[in-house]
């Protein structure tokens, strides 16, 4: 689908003039009447919207001061429905970033007037949706900005911060007019129907609240969101960062929380050992296990090259939701950790508008009958799938075998034999390996198909089982899938992760002097490449028997382990080769082991199970040409992975 753009400025006088005529259309019942519009219209004044703050009692005392924590919820809602006795639904973004780090591509923070009411609410949600009859609520997570309590990084306090607000919106919790006062306030202006949205940590909170099954939460829109916090810090025991959740809590906490939350910080340290072992802390922060409780629909968005919140998160969450019959929709881009507002702005706003109208206002606008998935196949070029993964996708076992050069083998359906050996080099990355796929190097083993005679599509999550014998007591493994052939891709390894921010602006909703609805445009930042790494997985070989607990290895003994690779949707085109690389430390994506092992891989006991559209038959058709050794010489890709930000931020 080509990119669509829109330039929209709603003027207060025009809004007031048509409000009386169209107000009736903003109720779900009226929307279904003959001749009624199928979408909410901007008939309410943003300039005259009610702006207020409440502090919702979470029922927890995470900072141990003897008082239950209150979290700040800043509200922007249209004035006219309340005056007419009508109730509105809520769009909510619960975030730790409203003061410390900012939201969106322009790092916006909340600003306030002399009365403490919000003036600038980050992002476009309030500007666009309040005139259309929605309230917008921005919640400061416990321990951040104007809220009490402590940040516990996806745990009970984080989730209860937002869940308590949903409960208050539905008449089940108390809120106060001030942080310390006794005057209570009710949400008598809302019907309680709530949709949560947010990118990264914000979207993670939406996942976590949905996993409680809270009544009143009708839909969530998690963008680049975490589904299990263990998988943010570790990959089967292999550490992804040189720090744990305590560092993250410290980065976002308010000064008041810093003074009170030492005990919570210590619990984060104690509960997240750098061994990578699974603990009760991670169980509390695993939302996937509670997918059966999810009652809300889910519109999931993720960049397939996101190396911050890596795509395992959306893959396992999506699969768990599907297993439990949750209504779903998905967008997958070629970007890294980027909001769809910054890579497909017009289509995103249109689609999000229709989604919320359907899920929160009950409009029959047909979005539930459209294709489930939108996938960016090339920069700014999108395709759709009726369901995702597509029907006919089958897990197909591919097998590596030795070739005519050491470390450069074949990949096919027949069982291989022999061994390949490599030595872990922590200074080499997946980009280095792929650039020399056809050249023997001591740090990796690569396996390639013949040049494909047809396109081959992989859709979903892969698993690579490796049998390896180490020479030391510790070893880390990486498995990556590579599309070997020329292409032009979004430059996800660039600092902006696939976009360029321009100087001119487009406007999405109504502005005030303190809150502009106009944001800087972006364009795709692309790079011509000779190969694309499109799926990755890592593990500590010491977790071979139990992915939740590592043990020392016995040098000279063979171990078998299965690595779960990140979910993706990728087409390897005709003429390209599909390749599997098995190696050690993936520089800047996992930390190295304490030793420098050499590993010998038993190819007869090593497999890759990949989700092929059309299954093994599709592979047989596409890889039917005789295998020929690829030419040697370095290939060019995106630059090597950089040390990724340890904060799943804006």
JOVEN-V428304 format. One record per backbone hydrogen bond with DSSP energy under -1.0 kcal/mol. NH is the residue of the N-H (numbers start at 1). CO is the residue of the C=O. E is the energy in kcal/mol with one decimal. If there is no record, write none. Layout:
# JOVEN-V428304
nh-><NH,NH>
co-><CO,CO>
e-><E,E>
This chain:
# JOVEN-V428304
nh-><8,15,16,17,18,19,22,23,25,26,27,31,33,36,43,43,44,49,50,52,54,55,56,57,58,64,69,71,73,74,75,76,77,83,84,85,86,88,90,91,92,93,95,102,103,107,108,110,111,113,116,119,128,129,130,133,134,135,136,137,138,139,140,141,143,144,147,148,159,160,161,163,164,166,167,168,169,170,171,172,176,177,185,188,190,191,194,195,196,197,198,200,201,202,204,205,206,207,208,209,210,211,212,213,217,218,219,220,221,223,224,229,232,233,234,235,238,240,247,249,250,251,253,254,258,259,261,265,266,267,268,269,270,271,276,278,283,284,286,287,290,291,293,294,297,298,299,300,301,302,304,305,306,310,313,315,316,317,318,319,320,321,322,323,324,325,326,329,330,331,332,333,336,338,342,343,344,348,349,350,351,352,353,354,355,356,357,358,359,360,361,363,365,369,372,373,374,375,376,377,378,381,383,385,393,394,396,398,399,401,408,409,410,411,412,420,422,423,424,428,433,434,435,437,439,445,446,447,448,449,452,453,456,458,459,460,463,464,465,466,468,469,477,478,479,480,481,482,483,484,485,487,489,491,492,494,497,500,502,506,508,510,512,519,521,523,525,527,529,530,532,534,535,537,539,540,541,543,544,549,551,553,556,557,559,561,563,565,566,568,570,572,575,576,577,579,580,581,582,583,587,589,590,591,599,600,601,602,603,605,606,607,608,609,610,612,612,613,614,615,619,620,621,622,623,635,649>
co-><507,11,12,13,14,15,18,19,22,23,24,27,30,33,41,131,131,46,77,75,73,176,71,174,69,61,60,56,54,138,52,136,50,79,80,82,81,189,193,135,195,137,139,97,108,104,103,98,120,117,113,111,124,125,126,130,129,89,76,91,74,93,72,95,148,141,144,70,155,156,157,159,160,162,163,164,165,166,168,167,55,183,175,186,187,88,216,90,219,92,221,223,648,199,200,201,202,203,204,205,206,207,209,210,214,194,194,297,196,198,301,285,229,229,230,238,235,233,244,245,246,247,249,143,254,255,257,261,262,263,264,265,266,267,273,548,279,280,283,227,287,288,290,291,218,327,220,329,222,331,333,335,303,308,310,311,312,313,314,315,316,317,318,319,320,322,321,298,372,300,374,302,497,336,339,340,340,344,345,346,347,348,349,350,351,352,353,354,355,356,356,357,363,366,386,385,330,383,332,381,381,378,375,373,390,612,610,608,412,410,405,446,401,448,399,601,599,442,597,425,429,430,431,434,436,582,407,580,409,578,576,622,572,570,611,568,609,563,607,561,559,600,539,583,537,581,535,579,532,577,530,529,527,525,490,491,494,523,521,519,517,127,515,506,504,500,498,489,487,636,483,481,481,479,477,236,475,540,541,546,542,473,470,554,468,466,464,462,536,460,458,456,452,573,484,482,447,480,445,478,428,586,586,239,422,469,420,467,418,602,603,465,398,463,396,394,610,457,392,612,615,616,617,618,619,435,647>
e-><-2.1,-2.4,-2.4,-1.9,-1.5,-1.2,-2.0,-1.6,-1.6,-1.9,-1.1,-2.1,-1.4,-2.3,-2.1,-1.0,-2.0,-1.4,-2.8,-2.0,-2.0,-2.5,-2.7,-2.5,-2.8,-1.1,-4.1,-2.6,-2.9,-2.5,-3.2,-2.5,-2.3,-1.7,-1.6,-1.1,-3.1,-2.1,-2.8,-2.8,-2.9,-2.2,-2.8,-2.5,-2.6,-1.9,-2.6,-2.2,-1.4,-2.3,-1.9,-3.5,-2.5,-2.6,-1.7,-1.9,-1.7,-2.6,-3.0,-2.5,-2.7,-1.6,-2.5,-2.1,-2.0,-2.0,-2.5,-3.0,-2.4,-2.8,-1.8,-2.8,-2.5,-1.9,-2.7,-2.4,-2.7,-1.0,-1.9,-3.4,-2.3,-2.3,-1.9,-1.1,-1.3,-1.3,-2.6,-2.5,-2.1,-2.5,-1.5,-3.2,-1.6,-1.6,-2.4,-2.0,-1.7,-2.2,-2.6,-2.9,-2.4,-1.9,-1.6,-1.6,-1.0,-2.6,-1.2,-2.2,-2.5,-2.6,-3.1,-2.0,-1.1,-1.1,-2.8,-2.3,-2.0,-2.9,-1.1,-2.6,-2.2,-1.5,-1.7,-2.8,-2.3,-1.5,-2.3,-2.4,-2.2,-1.9,-1.8,-1.9,-3.0,-2.3,-1.8,-3.2,-1.6,-2.1,-1.4,-1.9,-1.1,-1.8,-2.0,-1.4,-2.3,-2.5,-2.5,-3.0,-2.2,-2.0,-2.9,-2.3,-1.6,-1.1,-2.3,-2.0,-2.5,-1.5,-2.8,-2.2,-1.9,-2.5,-2.5,-2.2,-1.2,-1.7,-2.4,-1.9,-2.6,-2.2,-2.5,-2.0,-2.4,-1.7,-2.3,-1.4,-2.5,-2.5,-2.6,-2.1,-2.5,-3.1,-2.4,-2.2,-2.6,-2.7,-2.5,-2.2,-2.9,-2.9,-1.0,-2.1,-1.6,-1.6,-1.3,-2.3,-2.0,-2.9,-2.8,-2.1,-1.4,-3.1,-2.7,-2.0,-1.5,-2.9,-3.0,-3.5,-4.2,-2.1,-1.9,-3.4,-2.1,-1.5,-2.2,-1.5,-2.2,-3.0,-2.6,-2.2,-2.4,-2.6,-2.1,-1.4,-1.4,-2.2,-2.8,-2.4,-2.2,-2.1,-3.1,-3.4,-2.2,-3.0,-2.4,-3.0,-2.2,-2.5,-2.2,-3.0,-2.7,-2.1,-3.2,-2.6,-2.5,-2.0,-2.5,-2.6,-2.9,-3.0,-1.4,-2.2,-2.4,-3.2,-2.2,-1.5,-1.8,-2.8,-3.1,-2.2,-2.7,-1.6,-1.9,-2.7,-2.8,-2.2,-1.7,-2.4,-3.1,-4.5,-2.0,-2.1,-1.1,-1.6,-1.9,-2.3,-2.4,-2.5,-1.5,-2.1,-1.4,-2.6,-2.8,-2.2,-2.5,-2.4,-3.3,-2.7,-2.8,-1.8,-2.6,-3.3,-2.6,-2.2,-2.0,-2.5,-2.6,-2.4,-2.6,-2.5,-1.9,-2.5,-2.0,-2.8,-3.1,-2.0,-3.6,-2.7,-2.0,-1.3,-1.3,-2.1,-2.7,-3.6,-2.6,-2.4,-1.2,-2.5,-2.6,-1.7,-1.6,-2.7,-2.2,-2.3,-2.9,-2.2,-2.4>
